[in-house]
Amino acid sequence: MRRLFCLAFFAATSLSVFAASPTEVVGEYHAAVASGDTARALSLLSPAVQIFESGHVEQSKDEYAGHHLPADVAFAKNTSRKVIKGSERIAGDMAVVIQETETQGTYKGSAVRLFGTETAVLEKIGDTWAVTHFHWSSRKAK
């Protein structure tokens, strides 16, 4: 019985050691979008997430889910995204993940090769990180 208690205690106290880092959360988000798992993608976003892309702003998770998320899924399913360079900074319960990416594939019958930049701001809620802001921009490869 004592052994069982010790195992349970150590498992419970070490869960935060295995919690996903902010960079891993951003990666999980992109993997969920690429696989079409919108429920998982949305679960990683704050309800008040703000998403900036190409001069457009979506002010909440609900707005994003009802507007731009389906197009993001369609695009991601037909392309592959590779992180070229990235960094992560954590200060208390806030984190910033910055990535440079290359995306290639075919979308709507056209070849795609884009270089992108992404800034993600995350907030720690309990033992998990939630994305509160994405800012995406991209350019065509020369």
N, C-alpha and C positions, 0 to 999 in steps of 0.2 A: 504494500500500500504506500509506503514511504517513497519507494522508487517511482511509482505512478504519479504521486504528487509532485516530485521533483521534475519529472519529465514534463508534466503539464505546466508547471511554473516556468521552466526555462523556455518552453515553446511560446507561452503567452508573452513573456517579457522580451523575447527576441523577434517578435513579428515586425517591429519597426525597422529592424536591420534588413529585412527582406522587402520593405516597401519600395515601390518603384521611384526612381529618381525623376526629377523634372524632365530630363532628356528622354528617359524611357517612356514617360507619359506622352510626350509629343510623338515619339516613335509609335506607340500603341495607337494613338489617334490616327496617324497616317495609315497604319496597317489595317485598322478597322474600316476606314473609308475605302481603301483599295479592295478590301474583301466584300464590301457592301454591307458591313455590319453597322448600320446607322445607330442602332441602340447603344452599342459599345462606344462608338465615336462620341455620341451625345453625352454619355455618362462621364466622359472625361472633361466636359466643359462646365464651367460655372453657369448657373441660370442667367446671369447678367453678362455673359461673355460679349465682347465687342470684337467684330471681325472686320478688318479693313482690307480690301482687295480692289485693285484697279480703280481707285477713287470712289468705290462704293463702301457703305458702312451697314453692317447688320448689328442691331443693338441688343440682341438677346439670343439665347439658345433656341427658343421657339421660332423667332424670326428666321434664323439660319436654317433650322430644320424644315421650315415651310417654304423656303425660297431657294437658297443656293446649294444646300447640301446634296440634293439629287444630282445636280450638274457636276459637283465635285466627285461624287461616286462614279458617275459615268466616265469622267475624264480619267480618274485614277485606275479604274478597271482596265483601261486600254493603254496605259502608259506605265513606265517604271520610274520611280524616284530614287535617286541616290544622293546621300549626303556627302558633299565634297569636303566641307569644313564646318566645324561647329564648336560652340563654347556654351558653358553654363555658369551662371553666377547665382549664388544663393545668399540671401541676407534675411535671417530670421524665417518668417513665414511667407516670404516672397522670393520668387526666382525668375530669372530671365534666361531663355534658351535662344541662341542665335545660330542660324544654320544657313549655309550656302548649298544649293542643290543643283543637280542636273536631272532633267526629266526627258525621257525619250519614249516614243511609241507612235501609234497611229490613232488619230481621233477624228471621227466624222469623215473618214476617207483621206485625211491629210497627214503627212508625216509631221511629227512633233519633235523638236529638240529645243528645250528651253533651259536657261540658267535662271535660278530663282534665289531670292533671299526671303528668309522668314524670321520674324521676331515673335516669340511666344512669352507672355507673362503668365506666371502661375502663382496660385495662392495655396498654401498648405492648410487643409481643413482636416483636423484630427491627424491621422497618420498618412493621408493621401494628398496628392497634388491635383488641383483642378485648373484648367486653362481659363484665364479671365480675359485674355486678349491675344489675338493673332493679327499680324500684319504681314501680308504677302505681296511680293512684287516679282515680276519676271521679265526676261527679255529673250528674244530669239537668238540662237547661236549664229555667229557670222559664218 
